[in-house]
Amino acid sequence: MKRLSKWKELHNVRLTVSIGTVDFETKEYDVDLVQSDAFDLASKDAVDINTTATISANSEKVVFVVLGIEYYQTVNRELYIINNMECRSLAMVAVNIP
């Protein structure tokens, strides 16, 4: 497992939350995706991340929740995504099967 500490240019991070429902019989789906603002990894202040992804209430379909993280570097006060697979990650954090 490689460590991110080798990446000296990692300054900021952005979180992505996605929630979706899938009906495997009809092949229909509903997805909502939201991203946080980028925040500084070196900051000692607490970061309030408020992202709300929504789907239809009381879904009778399978529900998936995915969390993503992307690292950015700052160059001349502009954010640039680190274009490297080691600096991006997605994980399915929850599944609800009715």
C-alpha positions, 0 to 999 in steps of 0.5 A: 500500500502506497502512502499519500505522504510522498505527495508533497503537492497535496494541499486540498481535498474535495469529497463527493457523495452519491446516492442512487436507487436501482430497479433491476427489473425495469433497469431504471435508476435515480442518482443524485451526486453532490460535491463539497467545496475543496478544503485545505488539508493543512488547516487546523480549523475544523471543517464543516462539510454539509452535503445533502444528496437526496432520492425519493422517500420510502424507495422500494428499490435497492439504494446505494451510497458512494463516497469519493475523495479527490486530492488537489494541489494549489498552483498560483492560487488555482486548484488542480486535481492530482491526475493520478489514480492513487489520489482518487478513491471511491467506496460504496459505504452503504447498501439498502435492500428493501 
